[in-house]
Amino acid sequence: MYQDILQQIDHRSTPIPDRPWLMSQSWDHLLFMHLRVSKEAVAEFIPKALELDTYDGEAWISIVPFEVNGMHGRAMPKIPFLHSYLELNVRTYVRYHQQPGVYFFSLDANLLPAVLGARTLALPYFYADMRMTKESGSFHLSSVRKTNKYRNFSGSYLPVSDRYSPQEGSLTEWLLERYVLWQGKGDTLIQGDIHHFPWEIYDAEALIETETVTAFLPENSLYGDPIFHYAKSRRVLFWPLKKIN
């Protein structure tokens, strides 16, 4: 399975790392909630070494809740009680030396060891009380950050179309097909690389009840109607983080 994943690379705009991957996990029942955001507002929150990426002149933020399953290290079995959890991330789109990727403002998860481990690596993880339920084809996810109860998210979502692959050059492809993350730690930039098969998604409908995970932005920074996508599952490979400056 992993060799099949590694051999399919035509969908990437960045090269796959030339060193062994470190960890794998499955991302399941993902909601992608994409929001237009003021370029001036969001640029204040990304490291100066990164360039804000835009599509047709517009900047975007995405909120992505999902379920993590089957997490394990390379050539290692799953760790009992530590291989599954819920996660919700908030990201924007950036470039580093013309290479496209993402920058995370926050990543909430309901597995404390995963949160503590990620924070030692300069990733902005937060421990949260999270729940996901499924009923009649619809998913409901709620998240309340334990260290800041004003950073919440709750909503329901379901796929409403046939499954499809994003069209090359489309906004959807631009938003989804990203395989590098960068995070700032002081004057140092941290890079993380991932890889998976190209996304196959569904258009989605969502009812968002609470959304304050973007409340760090100035008021009225977000505008326009959100775009929703659903993805059933992807097996993801992770490489070790590395310092790049």
C-alpha positions in Angstrom: 0.0 0.0 0.0 2.7 2.5 1.0 4.7 1.8 -2.2 1.6 2.5 -4.3 1.2 5.9 -2.5 4.9 6.8 -3.0 4.8 6.0 -6.7 1.9 8.3 -7.5 3.4 11.8 -7.6 2.1 13.4 -10.7 -0.5 15.5 -8.8 2.2 17.2 -6.7 3.6 20.7 -7.4 6.5 20.1 -5.0 9.0 17.2 -5.1 8.5 14.2 -2.7 11.3 14.1 0.0 14.2 11.9 -0.9 14.5 10.4 2.6 12.4 7.7 4.4 9.0 8.7 5.8 8.5 8.5 9.5 4.8 8.1 10.4 1.5 7.3 8.8 -2.1 7.9 9.7 -5.5 7.8 8.0 -7.5 11.0 7.8 -11.3 10.1 7.7 -14.5 12.0 7.2 -13.0 15.4 6.5 -14.9 18.6 6.1 -13.1 21.4 4.3 -14.6 24.8 5.0 -12.9 27.4 2.9 -13.3 31.1 3.6 -12.1 34.2 1.8 -10.0 36.4 4.1 -8.6 39.9 3.9 -5.0 39.7 2.7 -3.9 42.5 4.9 -5.4 41.0 8.0 -4.1 37.4 7.6 -0.6 38.5 6.5 0.0 39.9 10.0 -0.1 36.4 11.4 2.3 34.6 9.2 6.1 34.5 9.5 7.9 37.2 7.5 9.9 34.5 5.7 6.7 33.2 4.1 4.7 34.9 1.3 0.9 34.8 1.4 -0.4 32.8 -1.5 -3.5 33.9 -3.4 -5.9 32.6 -6.1 -7.1 35.2 -8.5 -5.9 37.8 -6.0 -7.9 36.4 -3.1 -6.5 34.9 0.1 -8.1 32.0 1.9 -8.4 30.3 5.3 -9.7 26.8 5.7 -11.1 25.1 8.7 -10.7 21.3 8.5 -12.2 18.9 11.1 -11.6 15.2 10.7 -10.9 11.9 12.4 -7.4 10.4 12.7 -7.1 6.6 12.6 -4.5 3.9 12.3 -1.5 6.1 13.3 1.8 4.3 13.5 5.5 4.8 13.0 7.3 3.4 10.0 7.7 -0.4 10.4 5.9 -0.3 13.7 2.4 -1.4 14.8 -0.3 0.9 16.0 0.1 2.0 19.6 -2.9 0.9 21.7 -5.2 3.8 22.8 -2.9 6.3 21.0 -3.7 5.7 17.3 -7.1 7.4 16.9 -8.3 10.9 17.8 -10.2 13.9 16.4 -8.5 16.9 15.0 -9.5 20.4 13.7 -7.0 22.6 12.0 -7.1 26.2 10.8 -4.8 27.0 8.0 -3.9 29.5 5.3 -2.0 29.2 2.1 1.6 30.4 1.7 4.7 30.1 -0.5 8.3 29.8 0.5 10.7 30.5 -2.4 7.8 30.0 -4.8 7.0 26.6 -3.3 3.3 26.3 -2.3 2.2 25.0 1.1 0.2 25.8 4.1 0.6 27.6 7.4 -1.3 26.5 10.5 -2.7 29.0 13.0 -4.0 26.2 15.2 -4.5 22.4 15.4 -7.0 21.2 18.0 -7.0 17.5 19.0 -8.6 15.4 21.8 -5.6 13.1 22.4 -3.3 14.8 25.0 -0.1 12.8 24.2 -0.4 13.7 20.5 -0.8 17.4 21.5 2.1 17.4 23.9 4.4 15.6 21.4 3.5 18.0 18.6 4.0 21.1 20.7 7.6 20.0 21.4 8.1 20.2 17.6 6.8 23.8 17.4 3.4 22.9 16.0 0.5 24.9 17.4 -1.5 22.0 18.8 -4.1 22.6 21.5 -5.9 20.0 23.7 -9.7 20.1 23.2 -12.8 18.4 24.2 -14.0 17.0 20.8 -16.8 14.7 19.7 -17.9 13.3 16.3 -21.2 11.5 15.6 -22.7 10.2 12.5 -26.5 9.9 11.7 -28.3 9.3 8.4 -25.2 10.1 6.4 -24.5 13.4 8.2 -21.5 14.0 10.5 -21.6 16.3 13.5 -18.4 17.6 15.1 -18.0 19.8 18.2 -14.7 21.1 19.6 -14.1 23.2 22.7 -10.5 24.1 23.4 -9.6 23.3 27.1 -7.1 26.2 27.4 -9.5 28.8 25.8 -13.2 28.0 25.9 -13.8 30.9 23.5 -12.1 28.9 20.7 -14.9 26.6 19.7 -16.4 24.9 16.6 -19.5 22.9 16.1 -21.4 22.0 13.1 -22.9 19.2 10.9 -22.0 18.3 7.4 -22.7 15.8 4.7 -21.7 15.0 1.1 -24.2 16.0 -1.5 -22.6 15.1 -4.9 -21.0 12.3 -6.6 -17.3 11.8 -5.9 -14.9 13.7 -8.2 -11.3 14.8 -8.6 -10.6 18.5 -8.5 -10.0 20.0 -12.0 -6.4 20.9 -12.7 -5.9 24.7 -12.2 -9.2 25.1 -10.3 -9.6 26.9 -7.0 -10.5 23.5 -5.4 -7.2 21.9 -6.6 -5.3 25.0 -5.4 -6.9 24.7 -1.9 -6.5 20.9 -1.5 -3.4 19.6 -3.3 -0.7 20.9 -0.8 2.0 18.7 0.6 4.2 21.0 2.6 3.7 23.0 5.9 5.8 25.7 7.4 5.7 27.0 10.9 7.8 29.7 12.5 9.7 29.3 15.8 11.5 32.5 16.6 13.8 33.3 13.6 13.7 29.6 12.5 11.3 28.2 9.9 10.2 24.6 10.4 9.2 22.5 7.3 7.0 19.4 7.3 6.4 17.2 4.3 3.5 14.8 3.7 2.2 12.7 0.8 -0.9 10.9 -0.2 -3.0 9.9 -3.2 -4.7 12.9 -4.9 -7.9 14.0 -3.3 -11.2 12.6 -4.3 -13.9 14.7 -2.8 -17.6 15.5 -2.7 -19.4 18.8 -2.7 -20.8 19.2 0.8 -23.5 21.1 2.7 -22.8 22.2 6.3 -24.7 23.9 9.1 -22.1 25.7 11.2 -23.5 26.4 14.7 -20.4 27.8 16.3 -17.1 29.1 14.8 -14.7 31.1 16.9 -11.5 29.3 15.9 -10.8 32.2 13.6 -11.5 34.9 16.2 -7.8 35.8 16.4 -8.4 37.8 13.2 -9.7 41.4 13.2 -13.5 41.7 12.9 -14.9 41.5 9.4 -11.7 39.9 8.0 -13.7 37.0 6.5 -16.0 37.7 3.7 -18.1 35.9 1.1 -19.9 32.6 1.3 -17.9 29.6 2.5 -17.2 26.7 0.2 -17.6 23.2 1.6 -16.0 19.9 0.5 -16.1 16.4 2.1 -13.5 13.7 1.7 -14.1 10.2 2.9 -10.5 9.0 3.6 -6.8 9.3 2.8 -3.8 7.4 4.1 -1.1 10.0 4.7 2.7 9.6 5.0 4.7 12.1 7.1 8.4 12.9 7.0 10.4 14.3 10.0 10.2 18.0 10.5 13.3 20.0 9.5 14.7 23.5 10.0 15.3 25.3 6.8 16.7 28.7 7.9 
